[in-house]
Amino acid sequence: MPKVLPATVRQRRLGNELRRLRQQADLTTAQAGVLDGSSQPRISSIESGRYAVGADRVRALARNYSCTDEAYIEALTAMTGGRTRGWWDEYRDMLPPDALDLAELEHHTTSMRAASVIHLPGLLQTRAHAHAVISDVVPPFAPHEIEHRVSYRIKRQVVLYGDNPTPLTAILHEAALRMGFGGPEVARAQLRHLLEVSKLEHVTILVIPFGGGTFPSAGTGIYYMAGAVPALDTIQLDTDHGAAFLDTQPHLVKYRTVLDRMAGCSLGPVKSRDLIRRIAESM
């Protein structure tokens, strides 16, 4: 029997959005099944992401639920079908599902915002920096596991390059620039890499300097990925036990505000580059 793969975060998100539409229409799954000409179990399977629904079915369900937001409906239809096949599939038996979910989300996102106080965002790390960070987790990974995770982290950076790169704004605290992971040579190379990446037209790096005052979510790394419409944005928070994905409207509103306030505490792009350069020269 072929292996049944769990629904990806993107598939679950589509199901969750259809569930929200049904609930807003004040319909039970049984009632929705009658309107759809299917059944309560089929509606439940769609909403859990276990059943690969097509674009026409999504449009029909949205119509049954009295949704008239055409941009939102078309964004949902773009999420239909089975899981996206991409470079990350080669890691399917090597890394946890949430890592693969992150790569798939990055593949589809329209823009990204990242904020970090201690660790640099994975999309901006050099191989040597990533190796130093990943080698120091508890409990430790075996050497081959470290290599898998490092190569995966570096391959994720494909979204920043190519003919249609994804815009990224990274808000970094000065502490993250001075941590020195991997020793002075690795740290200097990492800061020089940040300077080079910051020259890309679609990449903006902002630094919150020491003495910049208080700001929200100082202890949490935030990764905000924009969907085709704002209602389909996704947040990833780093935890000691893996990635946590948030997509409810209250969470989206909260973290948009948090990131805006953090950006307001930051130096501008030019002054941020100057600070990164001075730190690199001092190491």
N, C-alpha and C positions, 0 to 999 in steps of 0.2 A: 504494500500500500504506500503511495507517495506521501512524503512528509507534508503535514498541514502546517503552514507558517502562520504565526499570529498576525492579526491586523496591525498595520503600521499606524503611527500617530496621525498620519495624513488621512488614512482610511477611517480611523476612529473619529477624527475631527469632522469629516463629512457626515458620518452617522449622527454625531452630536448636534450638528447644525440642523439636520432634518428632524431630530427629536425636539429641538427648541421650537422649530416652526410648527410642529404638530401640537406641542403643548400650548403655544400661543394661540392656536386655533381652538383650544379646549376640546381636543379629540383624544379618545383612547386609542391604543394600538389596534384594538378590534374594529373600531369605527373607521380608522384610517385604512385598514385592510379592506373593508367593504368598499370604500370610495376608490381604492386603487385596483379593485378586482382581484386581490390576492388573498392574504390571510394575516391574522395577528402574528403568527410565528415569523412570516416573511418580513413584516414591518420591523419586528424586534431584531431580526438578523441584520437588516439594513442599518438600523440605528446603532448596532454594536460594532459595525464595520466588518462583520463576518461574511456579508454577502456583497459581491461586487456589482454595484448598481450602475446602469447606463445613464447617459445624458438625458434621453427622452423620459426615463422614469423619474429623474430628479425634477425635470420641468413639470411633469404630471403631478408629482407629490406637492411641489410648491404651489401649483394651481389649486389643488385640493385644499391646501392650507391657507388659501387666500393671500399668498405672498405676491406683492406687485413690484418689488424692488428688482428690476431687470438686471442691473449690474451685479447685484448680489447673487441672483439665480445663475447668471452666466459664469460667475466665479465658482459657484458650486459645481456646475457641469464640468468645468475644467479639472475638477478633482475626482471625476468618476473613473470607472474601470478598475483594473487590478493594481497591484503595487508597481511603482515605478522601478524599472530595471536600470541600474546605473553602476558606476565603478565600485560603489560600496558593497555590492553583492558578493564580491570576492572575500569580504570579511565576515560573511554571515555566520560562519561557524567559529569565528575567532573572537568576536567582540559582542558585548551585550546588545540587545535590540534597541535600546535608547540611543546608542551611538549611531546605528544605521538610520534610525528615525531622524536624527539631527542632520545627517548628510542629505537625506531625501528632502527635508524641509528647506535646507539651504539651496538645493537645486531648483526649487520652485519659487523661492521668495523673491520679492521685487526690490527690497532694500533691507539693510540690517543696521541695528544699533547695538553696540556692546559697551558695557561699563564694568570696570574692574579696579579693585584697590590694591590687591597683592599680586595676583597672577595676571599675566598678559593674556588677552584673548587668543584662543588657539589659532585663529586665522592669521595672526600676526607673528607667530612664533617661528624661530629658526629651528632646524632639525636638532641642533645641539642643545638649545634651550629646552625644547620639548622633551628630549631624552633625559636631561637633568631633572626636570619636574616629575616626569612619569616614573623615573627610577626611584623616587623618594616616597612613594605612597605606602600606606600601611593597610593590610599586610603587603609585602613586596611582591611584584610580579616576577615571573621567571624571565630569563633573558629573551626568549623568543616572544613572550607576551609583550615585553617592552617594545621590541622591534615592530610588532604588528600595530600597536597603538601609536607609535611615533609615525610610522609610514601612513597610517590612516589620517592622523592629524594634519600631516603635510599635504596629503592628497585633497583634503577638504578645501585647501586654499585655491583650488581651480576656479572657484566662483569669483575670485578677484581678478582673474586674468582671462584672456581670450577676446573674441570679437564683441561679446555682450556681457561685460563684467557687472557684477551686482554692487551697487553703491554700499559703502560701509562707513559709518561714523563710530569711532572708538573713543570712549571717555576713560582716560587712565589717570589714576592718582600717581603723584610723584613717587610714592612708596614702591609701586610696582616697577618703576624705572631703576630704583636703587637696590633692589633685593639681591642682585648679583648671583642669581641661580647659575650653577655650573662653573663659577669662578670668574675672575676678571676678564680673561680672554673671551669666554663665551658671552659674558654680559656685554662687553663692548661691541662684539659682533651683532648681538641682538639689538642694541640701540642703534647701530648703524643701519641695520635692516629696517627698523621703524622709520628712520629718516628717509630711506629710499622709497619705502611703500607710501609714505605720506606725500610723496611727489606725484603719485597717481591722481588723476583728475577726479576719480570716483571714490577716493579714500580720504577721509578727514580724521585726523588724530588731534584730540583735545586733552590737555593735561590739567588736572587740579593740583596746584602746587601746595607744598607744606605751608601752613599759615593761611590757607584759603578759607578757613572756617568750616562750620558744620554743613553736612549735606545728607540727604536721605539715603537709606540702604547702604551705609558705609561698609557693612560687613558682608555684603552679598554680591556675587558676580551676576550681572543681568545680561541676557542676550535677547534682543527683541527683533523678530523677523516679520516683515510686513507681507501680508497676503495681497491678492489681487484687489480686494476692497478692505477697508479698515476692520470690518467685522470679522475678517478671517485672519487677522494677525495672530502670532503665536509668541509666547514668552518662554524662554528656557532659563531656569535657575540652577546653578551648580550646587550640589549637596555632596556630603561625604559618601552617600549611598547611590550616587548616579544623578542623572539629569531629571529634573521635574519640569513638566510642560504645563503651562497655564494658558487658557484661552477664553475664559468667561469675560463678558463685557466689563464687570467691575475691576477685574485684574488688569485688563488692557488699559482702561482709563487710568488706573493707579500708576502703572509702570510707565506709561507715556509721560505722566506728570513727573514721576521720579527722574526719568532720564532728562526731561527738559530742565528740571532744577539742577541736576548735576552738570549739565552743559552750561548753565548759567553761572556756576561756580568755577568754570574752567577758563584757562587762558585761551586766546584765539589760536587758530592754526599756526600762524607765523611765530608767535611767542612760545607756543608749545614746542615747535621744532627747535627753537633756540635753546630751550631748557633741556630738551633731550640731548642736543649736541654738547652742551656744557657738562652734563652728567657723564656722557661717554668720554669726554676729554679728561675728566677728573679721575677716571678709573685706572 
